[in-house]
Amino acid sequence: MDRDQVTVLSFETYNLATHFEEIEEITSRSEKKMQLNIKLQGYKKDLKDYNLVISRTKNGKTWILKAYDDVNSRLDDQIVGTQAMLGSSNMRGKLRNDAKAWETKLNNLSELIDEIGKCQRTWMYLEPIFASDDIGKTMPNEAAMFKEVDTLWKTTMEGIDESAGILDLIDRDNIHTQFLDANKKLDKI
């Protein structure tokens, strides 16, 4: 049957009246799947348009990340919403795969933000201490480790200043591993 030529007569010819319940069920599932897709695309657009907030440090040499509560709240809301969507029986095929990939990206981003927050707190505490040349002479190994973390911190913050999009952050090569390593170094220091 050609779509462009559906007529009332074709309903009778193909005996479609006996299949109304089945057609209605298929239409209903399709509509629900479309609504889930629209919601998923809305989540993606929301984060695509979401920028991290940074401010200059007191000495003006670099930046620190602000509004952690807002970032975490937005990520948590999206994670919970995406998981609820995945629980729907209408979530199938490519849409299910897209939603699972989005959930993974959100979880990775949430973990990264946690690592950056941990690094920031410790870095802010240690930065004034290691700014002194005397510490470098008395604790050369710790000073070298701090310098590596300091470089990572400043480079990452410069990148955020240039492109503050939260999704830009997660797409950087090995950034999660770099911050895990930085936090290990800070713990040793």
N, C-alpha and C positions, 0 to 999 in steps of 0.2 A: 504494500500500500504506500503510495507516494504521500508525503506529509502535506504537500501543497494542495492535495485534492481530497482532504478529509471532508466528507459531507455527511449529512444525516442518513442518506441512503447507505453509505459505507458502514455505518453503525449496524444497520440491519444485515447487510451482506456478510460482514465478518462476525456477526452475532456478538458484538461487543457488550451488549446489555448484560449478558451472563457473566461478564468479567469485571463489572463495576467495582466490586469489593477489592479485587486484586489490583486493579488500576489505582483505586483510591489509596491502598496501602503503599504501593510503589511511589505514588506521588507524595504521600505524606513523609515517607523515609527520605526521599530526594530533597524535599523542602527542609527537613530537619538537618540533613547533611549540609545543605547550602548555608543554613544559619550558623552551623558550627564552623564552616569555612570562613564565613564573613567575620565571625568572632575571632578566629585565629589570625586572620589578616589584620584585624583591628589591633590585636596585641602586638603584632610585629611592627605595625606603623607607629604605635604608641612608643615603643622603645627606640625605633629608628629616629624619631623626632625628639627623644629625651636626651638632654645634655647634662653632663656632670657639672657640678658647681665647684669651682676652685677659688682660692684667694691667696694673695701674696703672704709669705711668711713675714714676721716682724722685721727681719733684716733685709727683706726684699729680694733675696737671692734666688728663691724658688717659690713654689706654690704648695699648698696643702689642699686636700680634698675636703669639701664641706658637705653638709646635708646627708650624712650616712643614713640617718633614719628614713629620709624620703626615698633614697635609692633602695634600701632594704625592703621597705614597705611596698614599693612598686614591684620589685622582683618577687617578693613573697605572694602578692596578690596574683601576679601572672602565673606563678608556678602552681598555686592552688587552682586557679581557673583552668589552666591547661590540663591538670590532672583530672579535674571534674569532666572536662570535655572528653578525655581519653576513656572515661568510664561509660560513655554513651555507647549504646549498641549501634548507633548510626555512624560511628567513627570507624570507617573501613578504608582499606586500600591506600591510595596515595595520600589522602587526607590524614589517615592515622599515622603514616610514616612521617609526614610533615609535622604533625603535632608532637610526635615522639622526639624528632630532631630539635624542635623548638624547646621542648621540656629539658632536653639535655643541655642545650645552649644556655637556658635560663639557670639551670643548676650550676653549670661551670662558671657563669658570670657571677652568681651569688657567692660561690667559693672564692673567686678572684677578688671580689670587693671585700670579703672578710680578710683575706691575706693582705690586701693593700691597707686596710684599716689597722691591722695588727702592726704592719711595718711602719705606718705613719706614726702611731703612738710611740713606738720604741725609738724610731729615728728622731722624732721631735725631742725626746728626752736626752738622747745621746749626742745630738748634733752640736749643742753648745759646748759640751765636754770635749769632743774631738776637734773642735775649732781651734783649740789651743795647741800650739806646737809642742809644748811640754809633754802632753799626753802621748804624742807620737813617739817621743824619745823614750819614755818609760814603758810604754805598751805598744811596741812596733807591730806585732802580729795583729792585735785588736784594731790598731789604727788602719792597717792595710785592709782588713776585712770591712771596717766601717767605710773606708774610702770607696770600696766596690759597691756597697749598698747605697752610699750617698750618690754615686754616679748613676746607678739604676733609678733611684728616686727622682733625681733632677731630670734625667732624660725622659722618664715616664710622664712627669708633670709638664714638661715642655710639650710633649706630644699631646697631652690632654688640652693644654692651652691652645694649640693649633687646631685640634679637632676634638671637641668636647663630647661627641656622641658616645653614649655608653656602649653601643654595638661596635664602634671603632676600636674600643679598648680590648674587647675579647678577641678580635680578629688579629691582634698583633702576635707575631711569632714567639712562641714559648713564654709568653708573659706570665702565665700562671706558675710555671716551673721556676722562672726567675724570682718571683716573689716568695715562693716556698723556700728557695735557696737563701734568699736575702733574710728571711725570718730565722732560718737556722743559724746564719752567721750572727744575727743580732742576739739570739739566745746565747751563743757562745761568748759574745762580748760581755 
